[in-house]
């Protein structure tokens, strides 16, 4: 197939006896393999980072087993669901993912519930819930959301900062 394309483009068998087609194919395969490995490493890094972050958020929110965040794909959502203390029935939408035509609506509805769960999860650890809406920004939203999840996991809650500042101000007045 590649050879036919290269012959049509005028780069076929007459250039170095067909070596161009083999070299182009090898180069294309090498490029795709490198691209695959790069995205695989990025995906593994994001998985490890988000799992650590959601485990930490689960501990902050007082979950009995926050390590469930290590389940690939759904673990962070399960933690967000458990922290939000909402009804269980939206998980039934996962069954509809495998039913043609219904799957589109089920995926959209499940995504809406996932954002609601994340909103309540952020509020449970003392962060603004609207942060989750920044994840809707095209291209950069996912990166922004990962950063904000890290801040929610390892940062000091805003309510605690205000309390500490107020206590210090009261102590200065007493002196």
Phi and psi in degrees as a GROMACS rama.xvg file:
@    title "Ramachandran Plot"
@    xaxis  label "Phi"
@    yaxis  label "Psi"
@TYPE xy
-63.016  -39.8831  UNK-2
-62.0994  -42.199  UNK-3
-62.9546  -42.1197  UNK-4
-61.5606  -44.3558  UNK-5
-68.1305  -34.3345  UNK-6
-67.0605  -39.844  UNK-7
-65.1938  -36.8864  UNK-8
-78.4967  -5.63214  UNK-9
87.7949  17.2389  UNK-10
-116.817  21.0988  UNK-11
-79.135  -136.44  UNK-12
-62.271  -23.1896  UNK-13
-74.6231  -13.2925  UNK-14
-97.8637  113.009  UNK-15
54.1794  31.1074  UNK-16
64.304  37.2365  UNK-17
87.6377  2.13954  UNK-18
-70.3751  -24.0935  UNK-19
-65.2916  -41.5932  UNK-20
-62.8654  -44.124  UNK-21
-66.4818  -40.4898  UNK-22
-67.6724  -38.5201  UNK-23
-66.5097  -40.8693  UNK-24
-65.9156  -42.8229  UNK-25
-64.4004  -40.5154  UNK-26
-64.427  -41.4886  UNK-27
-64.5492  -43.7459  UNK-28
-64.4882  -41.1441  UNK-29
-63.2058  -42.369  UNK-30
-63.4769  -45.5754  UNK-31
-64.8775  -37.4915  UNK-32
-65.7188  -42.8499  UNK-33
-63.9738  -41.062  UNK-34
-62.5272  -43.31  UNK-35
-62.3086  -45.8452  UNK-36
-64.0617  -40.6602  UNK-37
-60.6621  -49.1883  UNK-38
-67.5053  -32.8628  UNK-39
-63.6784  -44.5452  UNK-40
-65.7851  -40.6677  UNK-41
-63.2863  -43.4234  UNK-42
-62.1257  -41.7802  UNK-43
-65.0951  -40.7851  UNK-44
-63.1374  -43.3998  UNK-45
-65.0079  -39.791  UNK-46
-61.2925  -47.0289  UNK-47
-65.3245  -45.1859  UNK-48
-60.853  -49.7811  UNK-49
-67.6648  -33.2953  UNK-50
-65.8662  -46.4013  UNK-51
-59.2945  -43.077  UNK-52
-64.6466  -45.0965  UNK-53
-71.5139  -29.4638  UNK-54
-64.5407  -43.9038  UNK-55
-64.6162  -41.6207  UNK-56
-63.8892  -40.2159  UNK-57
-61.7982  -39.689  UNK-58
-66.5242  -40.0724  UNK-59
-62.9887  -36.8  UNK-60
-83.2383  -6.06739  UNK-61
83.7741  28.4466  UNK-62
-69.9877  147.473  UNK-63
-73.1108  -32.4038  UNK-64
-137.908  77.6167  UNK-65
-72.7327  -12.4231  UNK-66
-69.6175  -3.29065  UNK-67
-65.3818  -14.7632  UNK-68
-63.7915  -14.8666  UNK-69
-79.4972  -5.54507  UNK-70
-69.4579  120.882  UNK-71
-59.4019  133.43  UNK-72
86.6845  -58.6007  UNK-73
-105.819  -10.4146  UNK-74
-56.7232  -51.015  UNK-75
-60.933  -36.2022  UNK-76
-67.6505  -36.7016  UNK-77
-63.7185  -42.3281  UNK-78
-62.9219  -45.4919  UNK-79
-61.7026  -39.4871  UNK-80
-63.2268  -45.3732  UNK-81
-67.3168  -35.9613  UNK-82
-69.683  -36.6284  UNK-83
-71.2254  -19.9913  UNK-84
56.7277  44.4897  UNK-85
-102.313  179.215  UNK-86
-65.4811  156.757  UNK-87
-87.2507  -19.3975  UNK-88
-63.1705  -25.1205  UNK-89
-59.7855  -20.0869  UNK-90
-68.0289  -19.1852  UNK-91
-66.8819  -20.1232  UNK-92
-63.6049  -23.4234  UNK-93
-60.9661  -33.6022  UNK-94
-62.6971  -38.9789  UNK-95
-70.7358  -13.3811  UNK-96
-58.5155  -27.4541  UNK-97
-98.5239  4.81648  UNK-98
-103.328  119.092  UNK-99
-55.6003  148.309  UNK-100
72.7882  -48.242  UNK-101
-69.51  -25.5546  UNK-102
-61.1828  -36.9546  UNK-103
-61.4588  -48.877  UNK-104
-66.0151  -37.5868  UNK-105
-65.8371  -40.861  UNK-106
-65.6287  -43.7488  UNK-107
-63.7752  -45.5868  UNK-108
-65.3363  -40.0589  UNK-109
-65.4785  -37.1996  UNK-110
-63.8062  -38.9652  UNK-111
-61.9783  -45.1767  UNK-112
-64.644  -37.0784  UNK-113
-62.0701  -39.7082  UNK-114
-68.1813  -37.268  UNK-115
-63.9045  -43.4694  UNK-116
-61.6444  -43.1651  UNK-117
-65.3356  -39.9813  UNK-118
-56.4424  -50.398  UNK-119
-67.8387  -30.8691  UNK-120
-66.0371  -44.6117  UNK-121
-60.707  -42.587  UNK-122
-65.8819  -32.5389  UNK-123
-67.5868  -25.383  UNK-124
-104.726  17.6962  UNK-125
81.235  26.9285  UNK-126
-118.892  156.604  UNK-127
-66.6111  134.283  UNK-128
-68.1182  -27.0665  UNK-129
-66.6032  -10.8642  UNK-130
-55.916  -33.8635  UNK-131
-64.3094  -27.344  UNK-132
-67.236  -21.9364  UNK-133
-67.1932  -18.8406  UNK-134
-69.1017  -13.8388  UNK-135
-82.3779  -8.47447  UNK-136
-67.3329  127.022  UNK-137
-59.1851  143.628  UNK-138
66.2413  -62.3318  UNK-139
-82.9372  -13.5011  UNK-140
-60.5706  -40.391  UNK-141
-63.8724  -41.3191  UNK-142
-67.2515  -42.8109  UNK-143
-61.5364  -43.4078  UNK-144
-64.4012  -38.1411  UNK-145
-62.7014  -41.0111  UNK-146
-64.1107  -43.8023  UNK-147
-68.6965  -33.4497  UNK-148
-64.1383  -39.7959  UNK-149
-63.6901  -40.4938  UNK-150
-64.552  -41.4168  UNK-151
-66.1538  -32.7033  UNK-152
-77.4532  -48.1037  UNK-153
-109.424  -7.36425  UNK-154
-84.6018  166.636  UNK-155
-86.5205  130.985  UNK-156
-59.0048  145.387  UNK-157
-59.8032  -37.6394  UNK-158
-63.9401  -35.7314  UNK-159
-70.1059  -38.711  UNK-160
-61.9328  -44.4535  UNK-161
-62.8918  -40.5968  UNK-162
-63.9529  -42.79  UNK-163
-65.0025  -41.8702  UNK-164
-64.1676  -41.5745  UNK-165
-64.9675  -41.1784  UNK-166
-63.2086  -40.6589  UNK-167
-65.8315  -39.2802  UNK-168
-64.9341  -40.4253  UNK-169
-65.349  -41.4823  UNK-170
-64.1829  -37.8472  UNK-171
-66.2908  -37.1954  UNK-172
-67.7598  -34.0459  UNK-173
-70.2863  -25.8629  UNK-174
